[in-house]
Each structure stands twice: as C-alpha cells, then as structure tokens.
Amino acid sequence: MFDIYTITRKNVKQMKAYSSARDEFKGQANICLDANENPFPTALNRYPDPQQSNLKAEISKQKNIQINQIFIGNGSDEAIDLLYRAFCEPGISKAIAFPPTYGMYEVLAAINNVELINIPLNKSFELPHLETIKSLLPDTGILFICSPNNPTGSSTSLKRIRELSENFKGLVVVDEAYIDFSEQETAISLLKYVPNLVVLQTFSKAYGLAGARVGMAFASSEIIAVLNKIKPPYNINSLSVDAAMKVLIDNKIKYQINTIKEERNQLTSQLVKLNIVSEVFPSDANFLFVRFVNSNLVFESLIKRGIVVRNRSSQVDNCLRITIGTKEENQTVMQALKELSANS
Ligand SMILES: *Cc1c(COP(=O)(O)O)cnc(C)c1O
C-alpha cells in the first residue's frame, strides 16, 4: 500500500519550514513593518503572498478541486524538481520515464542524483504492457507519464494511469502540460481514488504565459503539504500571479485553443500529401510530430528560411516536432515544405 510517510525523505520529514513574515501574519493590517520592505508604494514594493491564496481559490473553482490539493510552482519544472527533492533519496531512489518524452525528467533526475530508468514507448507511442513495466518497477521513487506526450502527441488513458498507480508503491506523476488541446479528460478526476497520484499542469502552453513561469501540481493534501514545506517562500512573483489570475478570469483561451486545434487538423491533411513526408502522427497537443524521408535536410532548409522547428531525429528516426503557430505562420511553413517537396 502507498504510504506518504515512508516515501518522504527523512531530512524533509525532520525539517521545519521557513516561516516568512507574510506567513506569520494573516488578516487586515494598516501598517506593515514586519518584512523590511521599502514603504514607498510602487506596484511591487511588497512581498507576494507565499501561498498564492487568491490564485488557488480561482483555480479551485474552475478545476473543481480543493485549495489544499493545489501547489503553484515557478513553472511545472519547479514542481518536478521539488517532487524529486521530497520523495527521492539521492543515490538510492529511482525514477521511471517512457521515452521519447520530455527531457526535464532526466535533467532533474541527474541534478538530484536519482537514477532514471528509461522504458521506451512501443512503436505506436503507447506505454508498454503492464507486465513489462512491473518487471522493471523499483520499490519506491517516481514514475512519470507525460500525457499528451511531448514530443509524440500521444495520450495515455485514465484506465492505464489508474492501473499503473495501483501497481506502484511510489508516486505516479502525470504531466498534463498539453491537456487543454486533448479530447481526453484530465487525470484530476482520479485523485479521489488514487493516493499516489500527482497531476501537473501549466500556464505555459494553452494559457499563453510561458514567460510568467507558473505551473500547477494537483495531489492529495498530504503530498501538497510536503511540496509547500520545501518550496522557496516567495516562489511566485506578484506579476506572474496577476497575469495568471487575468487569463483565468478573462477566459479567452477557449477560442484560441479551438483555432489551434483546427489549424492542427488543416496542417495534418496538407502534410500527408507531401512526398517528403512519410508519416504524421495523431496529436492531442499543440504540435505535430512528423516523420520525413530526410528530416535533417528539411530541418536545415527551414532554418535557412528563418523557420525553426524542433529536431527530434536523435530520439525518433527522421522526426521533427512542429508547433502549431498562427494561420499565417503555418501557411509560411507549408509553402516552404511544398517547395522542398517539388524540388525533391
Ligand atoms: C512545456 C512543458 C512543460 C512546461 O513546463 P513549465 O515549467 O510549466 O513551463 C512541462 N511538461 C512538458 C511535457 C512540457 O512539454
């Protein structure tokens, strides 16, 4: 059975969290002389709320989850780093990822001296059979499922996520950075059944705030309490909190998401007709993963025209990841690819 106590690192269990001035006083104050701030008002002379209470209240309402089940990080990358630091003993615990996938699981594992076991996705970019995974599962640690997956665009069903969680004594982290572009429901709905699940989302992709660095982790209140204990006190700055509040309240992203999905379908149907393209993989995200006959040639030719896409051919043979841009940008890319096709 999953037990949060046994998987939390000893030093984390024993430490006392830093208590900031803003943590110790809550309520209405007329005069704040507790944090050595400059008293002359600018928009930013005060420290931000260490618990991001207003932002969490809005997320709680929109995503139908309790406030104490929400962690806000400086990007979801911060949440991934803190998960390693809280729940993986350096040099002892192991983590699992299913490549080709997001590179930060590996980088942050290395920084935290945690060995990452790579179990490749199968040919159709699905998780391997449960028995295969089970035979490689360590006793504790973290298992990362990126769904929809970067860079392949493929998703893992909630049924499989639940099944894997029930067969693992460590934490299962489902990275949903691209969930807003997917037809599949979020794994947040599984949190009431699965105690060892963490769901990551971000303001960096669909919400259009990559520059603000705001990520979210959803989990049991016990797991969230551990993350809050070890996070830097003021990890999210006031400007970023305000920006995140604004996109949530304005609620304009639905229109943008639909436009991006329409463009994704358009682009797919045009790409498959080109003789330089061998396969366009189905995508639940805001990018297409495309296999070319000669990806390096295409990559270099696009660069010469000032168009940069992501070359993933070192991970998957002859594959490039192309983010869906504006209609105009997509047309320019298609024009370039059509010319390459005609000349090949
Ligand atoms: C882009 C991306 C993120 C986002 O990270 P942030 O730190 O929130 O910007 C997380 N996971 C995956 C798989 C991504 O592709």
The ligand as a Gaussian input file, in Angstrom:
#p B3LYP/6-31G(d) Opt

LIG

0 1
 C        6.309000      22.674000     -21.837000
 C        6.216000      21.533000     -20.911000
 C        6.129000      21.744000     -19.542000
 C        6.050000      23.139000     -19.028000
 O        6.940000      23.461000     -18.096000
 P        6.813000      24.880000     -17.403000
 O        7.959000      24.816000     -16.466000
 O        5.476000      24.910000     -16.706000
 O        6.929000      25.930000     -18.450000
 C        6.007000      20.652000     -18.694000
 N        5.968000      19.416000     -19.195000
 C        6.018000      19.188000     -20.515000
 C        5.913000      17.812000     -21.021000
 C        6.170000      20.236000     -21.404000
 O        6.262000      19.990000     -22.715000

